[in-house]
Amino acid sequence: MSDFRKILAEMRRPSMLMRAARLGLADYHRGRWLKRLVPGETSPERTVSRLLSVEEQLEETRLSGDAGYSIAQNLEVLIAILAEVSLLRRPSEG
């Protein structure tokens, strides 16, 4: 199992982007967002892995200055990553 918290801690993104993502957590609706961002995934661990791949591609696009970069899409993916990692942190109920 990957340590997603470590990956998040090492992620270097503009502070304004990360701040906006943290503020957006309140509006995160798991079912609706994941259906659009990573269709077919339900496991938080697999979801985070796929979201990290998507975000990495978005970051490469941002850094290259490509006109196709969407800050809104990047923000949605970052919000989803933060929310899904928080699900992994919760102790299992049983």
N, CA, C and O atoms as CSV, one atom per row, in Angstrom:
chain,resi,resn,atom,element,x,y,z
A,1,MET,N,N,0.842,-1.182,0.000
A,1,MET,CA,C,0.000,0.000,0.000
A,1,MET,C,C,0.882,1.239,0.000
A,1,MET,O,O,1.823,1.341,0.787
A,2,SER,N,N,0.579,2.161,-0.869
A,2,SER,CA,C,1.329,3.416,-0.930
A,2,SER,C,C,0.961,4.301,0.250
A,2,SER,O,O,-0.171,4.274,0.733
A,3,ASP,N,N,1.912,5.071,0.700
A,3,ASP,CA,C,1.624,6.028,1.760
A,3,ASP,C,C,1.212,7.341,1.110
A,3,ASP,O,O,2.054,8.180,0.789
A,4,PHE,N,N,-0.075,7.507,0.922
A,4,PHE,CA,C,-0.594,8.669,0.213
A,4,PHE,C,C,-0.357,9.961,0.990
A,4,PHE,O,O,-0.191,11.023,0.390
A,5,ARG,N,N,-0.340,9.878,2.313
A,5,ARG,CA,C,-0.073,11.084,3.102
A,5,ARG,C,C,1.323,11.613,2.818
A,5,ARG,O,O,1.530,12.825,2.747
A,6,LYS,N,N,2.280,10.707,2.655
A,6,LYS,CA,C,3.651,11.125,2.342
A,6,LYS,C,C,3.689,11.782,0.957
A,6,LYS,O,O,4.336,12.812,0.768
A,7,ILE,N,N,3.001,11.184,0.011
A,7,ILE,CA,C,2.944,11.742,-1.347
A,7,ILE,C,C,2.343,13.150,-1.303
A,7,ILE,O,O,2.854,14.066,-1.948
A,8,LEU,N,N,1.257,13.319,-0.541
A,8,LEU,CA,C,0.641,14.638,-0.423
A,8,LEU,C,C,1.589,15.642,0.226
A,8,LEU,O,O,1.661,16.796,-0.194
A,9,ALA,N,N,2.310,15.201,1.245
A,9,ALA,CA,C,3.239,16.093,1.938
A,9,ALA,C,C,4.370,16.544,1.021
A,9,ALA,O,O,4.871,17.661,1.149
A,10,GLU,N,N,4.772,15.674,0.100
A,10,GLU,CA,C,5.867,15.995,-0.818
A,10,GLU,C,C,5.398,16.720,-2.077
A,10,GLU,O,O,6.212,17.213,-2.858
A,11,MET,N,N,4.092,16.781,-2.267
A,11,MET,CA,C,3.532,17.437,-3.451
A,11,MET,C,C,3.801,18.943,-3.370
A,11,MET,O,O,3.449,19.588,-2.383
A,12,ARG,N,N,4.405,19.479,-4.380
A,12,ARG,CA,C,4.702,20.915,-4.423
A,12,ARG,C,C,3.804,21.585,-5.460
A,12,ARG,O,O,4.005,21.467,-6.669
A,13,ARG,N,N,2.816,22.283,-4.938
A,13,ARG,CA,C,1.880,23.006,-5.785
A,13,ARG,C,C,1.775,24.429,-5.251
A,13,ARG,O,O,2.100,24.676,-4.090
A,14,PRO,N,N,1.326,25.368,-6.081
A,14,PRO,CA,C,1.158,26.733,-5.590
A,14,PRO,C,C,0.266,26.760,-4.342
A,14,PRO,O,O,-0.760,26.081,-4.285
A,15,SER,N,N,0.668,27.545,-3.356
A,15,SER,CA,C,-0.078,27.574,-2.086
A,15,SER,C,C,-1.523,28.018,-2.280
A,15,SER,O,O,-2.420,27.528,-1.595
A,16,MET,N,N,-1.750,28.934,-3.199
A,16,MET,CA,C,-3.115,29.398,-3.464
A,16,MET,C,C,-3.983,28.253,-3.997
A,16,MET,O,O,-5.154,28.143,-3.635
A,17,LEU,N,N,-3.421,27.416,-4.840
A,17,LEU,CA,C,-4.151,26.277,-5.398
A,17,LEU,C,C,-4.505,25.283,-4.288
A,17,LEU,O,O,-5.636,24.800,-4.226
A,18,MET,N,N,-3.549,24.979,-3.420
A,18,MET,CA,C,-3.803,24.033,-2.331
A,18,MET,C,C,-4.787,24.618,-1.316
A,18,MET,O,O,-5.627,23.897,-0.778
A,19,ARG,N,N,-4.684,25.906,-1.057
A,19,ARG,CA,C,-5.615,26.557,-0.126
A,19,ARG,C,C,-7.039,26.479,-0.674
A,19,ARG,O,O,-7.980,26.183,0.062
A,20,ALA,N,N,-7.187,26.746,-1.962
A,20,ALA,CA,C,-8.503,26.675,-2.594
A,20,ALA,C,C,-9.051,25.248,-2.544
A,20,ALA,O,O,-10.248,25.043,-2.340
A,21,ALA,N,N,-8.172,24.268,-2.730
A,21,ALA,CA,C,-8.604,22.863,-2.666
A,21,ALA,C,C,-9.102,22.521,-1.262
A,21,ALA,O,O,-10.134,21.866,-1.114
A,22,ARG,N,N,-8.383,22.958,-0.239
A,22,ARG,CA,C,-8.828,22.679,1.135
A,22,ARG,C,C,-10.179,23.346,1.422
A,22,ARG,O,O,-11.033,22.761,2.088
A,23,LEU,N,N,-10.367,24.559,0.922
A,23,LEU,CA,C,-11.644,25.243,1.113
A,23,LEU,C,C,-12.775,24.537,0.359
A,23,LEU,O,O,-13.925,24.560,0.797
A,24,GLY,N,N,-12.449,23.918,-0.758
A,24,GLY,CA,C,-13.453,23.230,-1.568
A,24,GLY,C,C,-13.912,21.905,-1.003
A,24,GLY,O,O,-14.883,21.334,-1.499
A,25,LEU,N,N,-13.248,21.401,0.013
A,25,LEU,CA,C,-13.629,20.105,0.594
A,25,LEU,C,C,-15.077,20.082,1.072
A,25,LEU,O,O,-15.740,19.048,0.997
A,26,ALA,N,N,-15.562,21.209,1.558
A,26,ALA,CA,C,-16.938,21.273,2.066
A,26,ALA,C,C,-17.972,20.980,0.980
A,26,ALA,O,O,-19.078,20.537,1.287
A,27,ASP,N,N,-17.628,21.219,-0.270
A,27,ASP,CA,C,-18.561,21.006,-1.376
A,27,ASP,C,C,-18.351,19.678,-2.098
A,27,ASP,O,O,-18.979,19.426,-3.127
A,28,TYR,N,N,-17.482,18.838,-1.571
A,28,TYR,CA,C,-17.172,17.560,-2.229
A,28,TYR,C,C,-18.310,16.576,-2.044
A,28,TYR,O,O,-18.730,16.301,-0.920
A,29,HIS,N,N,-18.806,16.049,-3.150
A,29,HIS,CA,C,-19.847,15.022,-3.146
A,29,HIS,C,C,-19.276,13.800,-3.851
A,29,HIS,O,O,-19.233,13.738,-5.080
A,30,ARG,N,N,-18.841,12.838,-3.062
A,30,ARG,CA,C,-18.054,11.703,-3.535
A,30,ARG,C,C,-18.647,11.019,-4.769
A,30,ARG,O,O,-17.977,10.904,-5.795
A,31,GLY,N,N,-19.871,10.576,-4.676
A,31,GLY,CA,C,-20.473,9.819,-5.777
A,31,GLY,C,C,-20.502,10.593,-7.078
A,31,GLY,O,O,-20.129,10.074,-8.130
A,32,ARG,N,N,-20.939,11.819,-7.004
A,32,ARG,CA,C,-21.059,12.648,-8.209
A,32,ARG,C,C,-19.688,12.976,-8.798
A,32,ARG,O,O,-19.493,12.877,-10.009
A,33,TRP,N,N,-18.739,13.366,-7.948
A,33,TRP,CA,C,-17.416,13.779,-8.436
A,33,TRP,C,C,-16.629,12.603,-8.993
A,33,TRP,O,O,-16.002,12.713,-10.047
A,34,LEU,N,N,-16.661,11.466,-8.281
A,34,LEU,CA,C,-15.869,10.325,-8.757
A,34,LEU,C,C,-16.418,9.758,-10.055
A,34,LEU,O,O,-15.663,9.266,-10.894
A,35,LYS,N,N,-17.729,9.826,-10.219
A,35,LYS,CA,C,-18.329,9.351,-11.469
A,35,LYS,C,C,-17.746,10.107,-12.660
A,35,LYS,O,O,-17.565,9.545,-13.740
A,36,ARG,N,N,-17.458,11.381,-12.446
A,36,ARG,CA,C,-16.918,12.216,-13.510
A,36,ARG,C,C,-15.392,12.112,-13.612
A,36,ARG,O,O,-14.853,12.067,-14.717
A,37,LEU,N,N,-14.693,12.073,-12.475
A,37,LEU,CA,C,-13.231,12.131,-12.479
A,37,LEU,C,C,-12.564,10.771,-12.693
A,37,LEU,O,O,-11.587,10.666,-13.434
A,38,VAL,N,N,-13.086,9.742,-12.050
A,38,VAL,CA,C,-12.513,8.389,-12.183
A,38,VAL,C,C,-13.654,7.369,-12.215
A,38,VAL,O,O,-13.902,6.678,-11.227
A,39,PRO,N,N,-14.333,7.280,-13.333
A,39,PRO,CA,C,-15.507,6.411,-13.439
A,39,PRO,C,C,-15.193,4.960,-13.061
A,39,PRO,O,O,-14.160,4.406,-13.438
A,40,GLY,N,N,-16.104,4.375,-12.314
A,40,GLY,CA,C,-15.994,2.963,-11.980
A,40,GLY,C,C,-15.210,2.651,-10.717
A,40,GLY,O,O,-15.219,1.505,-10.268
A,41,GLU,N,N,-14.541,3.617,-10.135
A,41,GLU,CA,C,-13.766,3.359,-8.915
A,41,GLU,C,C,-14.608,3.619,-7.683
A,41,GLU,O,O,-15.358,4.593,-7.626
A,42,THR,N,N,-14.483,2.743,-6.693
A,42,THR,CA,C,-15.164,2.938,-5.420
A,42,THR,C,C,-14.209,2.819,-4.244
A,42,THR,O,O,-14.448,3.415,-3.194
A,43,SER,N,N,-13.141,2.066,-4.401
A,43,SER,CA,C,-12.166,1.899,-3.335
A,43,SER,C,C,-11.361,3.190,-3.178
A,43,SER,O,O,-10.764,3.663,-4.144
A,44,PRO,N,N,-11.339,3.769,-1.962
A,44,PRO,CA,C,-10.564,5.006,-1.780
A,44,PRO,C,C,-9.096,4.857,-2.180
A,44,PRO,O,O,-8.514,5.790,-2.734
A,45,GLU,N,N,-8.495,3.712,-1.912
A,45,GLU,CA,C,-7.075,3.535,-2.238
A,45,GLU,C,C,-6.841,3.564,-3.753
A,45,GLU,O,O,-5.940,4.258,-4.224
A,46,ARG,N,N,-7.640,2.822,-4.511
A,46,ARG,CA,C,-7.492,2.836,-5.976
A,46,ARG,C,C,-7.885,4.189,-6.548
A,46,ARG,O,O,-7.289,4.664,-7.514
A,47,THR,N,N,-8.892,4.804,-5.942
A,47,THR,CA,C,-9.334,6.116,-6.395
A,47,THR,C,C,-8.222,7.142,-6.236
A,47,THR,O,O,-7.961,7.918,-7.155
A,48,VAL,N,N,-7.562,7.156,-5.076
A,48,VAL,CA,C,-6.476,8.114,-4.840
A,48,VAL,C,C,-5.353,7.887,-5.839
A,48,VAL,O,O,-4.796,8.843,-6.378
A,49,SER,N,N,-5.022,6.639,-6.084
A,49,SER,CA,C,-3.957,6.317,-7.032
A,49,SER,C,C,-4.276,6.875,-8.415
A,49,SER,O,O,-3.421,7.494,-9.049
A,50,ARG,N,N,-5.505,6.657,-8.884
A,50,ARG,CA,C,-5.898,7.168,-10.204
A,50,ARG,C,C,-5.957,8.688,-10.230
A,50,ARG,O,O,-5.547,9.313,-11.208
A,51,LEU,N,N,-6.470,9.287,-9.149
A,51,LEU,CA,C,-6.536,10.743,-9.080
A,51,LEU,C,C,-5.148,11.367,-9.083
A,51,LEU,O,O,-4.938,12.413,-9.697
A,52,LEU,N,N,-4.203,10.735,-8.403
A,52,LEU,CA,C,-2.835,11.244,-8.399
A,52,LEU,C,C,-2.236,11.221,-9.801
A,52,LEU,O,O,-1.491,12.128,-10.174
A,53,SER,N,N,-2.557,10.190,-10.575
A,53,SER,CA,C,-2.075,10.120,-11.959
A,53,SER,C,C,-2.670,11.247,-12.802
A,53,SER,O,O,-1.970,11.887,-13.587
A,54,VAL,N,N,-3.959,11.478,-12.631
A,54,VAL,CA,C,-4.630,12.554,-13.366
A,54,VAL,C,C,-4.029,13.903,-12.977
A,54,VAL,O,O,-3.763,14.744,-13.835
A,55,GLU,N,N,-3.817,14.102,-11.671
A,55,GLU,CA,C,-3.281,15.379,-11.203
A,55,GLU,C,C,-1.859,15.593,-11.697
A,55,GLU,O,O,-1.474,16.721,-12.005
A,56,GLU,N,N,-1.084,14.533,-11.774
A,56,GLU,CA,C,0.285,14.645,-12.289
A,56,GLU,C,C,0.279,15.131,-13.738
A,56,GLU,O,O,1.099,15.966,-14.118
A,57,GLN,N,N,-0.636,14.612,-14.535
A,57,GLN,CA,C,-0.756,15.067,-15.924
A,57,GLN,C,C,-1.179,16.536,-15.984
A,57,GLN,O,O,-0.667,17.302,-16.800
A,58,LEU,N,N,-2.112,16.919,-15.120
A,58,LEU,CA,C,-2.539,18.316,-15.073
A,58,LEU,C,C,-1.386,19.227,-14.662
A,58,LEU,O,O,-1.232,20.321,-15.206
A,59,GLU,N,N,-0.584,18.784,-13.711
A,59,GLU,CA,C,0.558,19.574,-13.261
A,59,GLU,C,C,1.579,19.758,-14.384
A,59,GLU,O,O,2.133,20.845,-14.549
A,60,GLU,N,N,1.826,18.702,-15.152
A,60,GLU,CA,C,2.739,18.816,-16.292
A,60,GLU,C,C,2.203,19.830,-17.301
A,60,GLU,O,O,2.967,20.620,-17.856
A,61,THR,N,N,0.904,19.809,-17.534
A,61,THR,CA,C,0.279,20.751,-18.460
A,61,THR,C,C,0.413,22.180,-17.924
A,61,THR,O,O,0.715,23.108,-18.676
A,62,ARG,N,N,0.186,22.346,-16.617
A,62,ARG,CA,C,0.306,23.675,-16.001
A,62,ARG,C,C,1.722,24.214,-16.133
A,62,ARG,O,O,1.923,25.368,-16.511
A,63,LEU,N,N,2.701,23.371,-15.820
A,63,LEU,CA,C,4.092,23.807,-15.849
A,63,LEU,C,C,4.584,24.122,-17.259
A,63,LEU,O,O,5.458,24.969,-17.445
A,64,SER,N,N,4.021,23.441,-18.241
A,64,SER,CA,C,4.447,23.680,-19.621
A,64,SER,C,C,3.855,24.958,-20.202
A,64,SER,O,O,4.289,25.434,-21.251
A,65,GLY,N,N,2.855,25.512,-19.507
A,65,GLY,CA,C,2.224,26.730,-20.007
A,65,GLY,C,C,1.215,26.469,-21.105
A,65,GLY,O,O,0.810,27.393,-21.810
A,66,ASP,N,N,0.810,25.232,-21.256
A,66,ASP,CA,C,-0.152,24.836,-22.283
A,66,ASP,C,C,-1.475,25.573,-22.085
A,66,ASP,O,O,-1.993,25.643,-20.971
A,67,ALA,N,N,-2.013,26.118,-23.164
A,67,ALA,CA,C,-3.274,26.858,-23.104
A,67,ALA,C,C,-4.453,25.958,-22.743
A,67,ALA,O,O,-5.511,26.451,-22.353
A,68,GLY,N,N,-4.280,24.657,-22.868
A,68,GLY,CA,C,-5.345,23.719,-22.545
A,68,GLY,C,C,-5.478,23.422,-21.062
A,68,GLY,O,O,-6.366,22.675,-20.652
A,69,TYR,N,N,-4.598,24.005,-20.255
A,69,TYR,CA,C,-4.643,23.766,-18.812
A,69,TYR,C,C,-5.917,24.354,-18.222
A,69,TYR,O,O,-6.296,25.482,-18.537
A,70,SER,N,N,-6.575,23.579,-17.359
A,70,SER,CA,C,-7.793,24.034,-16.694
A,70,SER,C,C,-7.565,24.052,-15.189
A,70,SER,O,O,-7.440,23.005,-14.555
A,71,ILE,N,N,-7.512,25.246,-14.633
A,71,ILE,CA,C,-7.335,25.358,-13.186
A,71,ILE,C,C,-8.544,24.768,-12.458
A,71,ILE,O,O,-8.398,24.202,-11.374
A,72,ALA,N,N,-9.726,24.895,-13.041
A,72,ALA,CA,C,-10.936,24.341,-12.423
A,72,ALA,C,C,-10.843,22.819,-12.326
A,72,ALA,O,O,-11.189,22.238,-11.297
A,73,GLN,N,N,-10.379,22.179,-13.388
A,73,GLN,CA,C,-10.238,20.730,-13.369
A,73,GLN,C,C,-9.168,20.313,-12.365
A,73,GLN,O,O,-9.351,19.348,-11.623
A,74,ASN,N,N,-8.053,21.038,-12.341
A,74,ASN,CA,C,-6.991,20.733,-11.405
A,74,ASN,C,C,-7.498,20.858,-9.970
A,74,ASN,O,O,-7.184,20.023,-9.122
A,75,LEU,N,N,-8.267,21.883,-9.706
A,75,LEU,CA,C,-8.831,22.096,-8.385
A,75,LEU,C,C,-9.780,20.963,-7.991
A,75,LEU,O,O,-9.731,20.477,-6.861
A,76,GLU,N,N,-10.632,20.548,-8.909
A,76,GLU,CA,C,-11.548,19.441,-8.631
A,76,GLU,C,C,-10.782,18.175,-8.271
A,76,GLU,O,O,-11.148,17.471,-7.331
A,77,VAL,N,N,-9.719,17.886,-9.019
A,77,VAL,CA,C,-8.930,16.682,-8.766
A,77,VAL,C,C,-8.215,16.783,-7.413
A,77,VAL,O,O,-8.172,15.809,-6.662
A,78,LEU,N,N,-7.662,17.945,-7.105
A,78,LEU,CA,C,-6.996,18.119,-5.812
A,78,LEU,C,C,-7.979,17.985,-4.648
A,78,LEU,O,O,-7.650,17.378,-3.629
A,79,ILE,N,N,-9.169,18.542,-4.790
A,79,ILE,CA,C,-10.199,18.409,-3.755
A,79,ILE,C,C,-10.533,16.929,-3.554
A,79,ILE,O,O,-10.615,16.453,-2.422
A,80,ALA,N,N,-10.723,16.218,-4.644
A,80,ALA,CA,C,-11.052,14.795,-4.556
A,80,ALA,C,C,-9.919,14.014,-3.891
A,80,ALA,O,O,-10.181,13.127,-3.079
A,81,ILE,N,N,-8.677,14.327,-4.217
A,81,ILE,CA,C,-7.540,13.646,-3.597
A,81,ILE,C,C,-7.551,13.876,-2.089
A,81,ILE,O,O,-7.436,12.924,-1.316
A,82,LEU,N,N,-7.686,15.118,-1.671
A,82,LEU,CA,C,-7.695,15.432,-0.241
A,82,LEU,C,C,-8.841,14.709,0.478
A,82,LEU,O,O,-8.656,14.184,1.577
A,83,ALA,N,N,-10.009,14.684,-0.137
A,83,ALA,CA,C,-11.170,14.032,0.472
A,83,ALA,C,C,-10.977,12.522,0.558
A,83,ALA,O,O,-11.282,11.915,1.585
A,84,GLU,N,N,-10.481,11.920,-0.498
A,84,GLU,CA,C,-10.292,10.468,-0.511
A,84,GLU,C,C,-9.190,10.030,0.459
A,84,GLU,O,O,-9.315,8.989,1.104
A,85,VAL,N,N,-8.126,10.805,0.566
A,85,VAL,CA,C,-7.069,10.484,1.529
A,85,VAL,C,C,-7.627,10.559,2.948
A,85,VAL,O,O,-7.243,9.770,3.812
A,86,SER,N,N,-8.527,11.503,3.188
A,86,SER,CA,C,-9.119,11.591,4.519
A,86,SER,C,C,-9.966,10.344,4.827
A,86,SER,O,O,-10.068,9.948,5.988
A,87,LEU,N,N,-10.567,9.729,3.814
A,87,LEU,CA,C,-11.302,8.471,4.022
A,87,LEU,C,C,-10.348,7.347,4.418
A,87,LEU,O,O,-10.696,6.490,5.230
A,88,LEU,N,N,-9.156,7.352,3.849
A,88,LEU,CA,C,-8.180,6.324,4.184
A,88,LEU,C,C,-7.662,6.482,5.599
A,88,LEU,O,O,-7.245,5.499,6.211
A,89,ARG,N,N,-7.678,7.676,6.126
A,89,ARG,CA,C,-7.168,7.949,7.478
A,89,ARG,C,C,-8.130,7.479,8.545
A,89,ARG,O,O,-7.715,7.207,9.672
A,90,ARG,N,N,-9.401,7.377,8.219
A,90,ARG,CA,C,-10.411,6.992,9.211
A,90,ARG,C,C,-10.199,5.548,9.640
A,90,ARG,O,O,-9.950,4.684,8.800
A,91,PRO,N,N,-10.295,5.278,10.932
A,91,PRO,CA,C,-10.187,3.885,11.361
A,91,PRO,C,C,-11.374,3.088,10.844
A,91,PRO,O,O,-12.493,3.597,10.779
A,92,SER,N,N,-11.125,1.844,10.480
A,92,SER,CA,C,-12.211,1.039,9.930
A,92,SER,C,C,-13.246,0.765,11.018
A,92,SER,O,O,-12.925,0.483,12.172
A,93,GLU,N,N,-14.481,0.860,10.595
A,93,GLU,CA,C,-15.593,0.622,11.525
A,93,GLU,C,C,-15.973,-0.845,11.444
A,93,GLU,O,O,-15.938,-1.438,10.366
A,94,GLY,N,N,-16.327,-1.422,12.550
A,94,GLY,CA,C,-16.724,-2.815,12.463
A,94,GLY,C,C,-17.044,-3.342,13.731
A,94,GLY,O,O,-17.402,-4.514,13.840
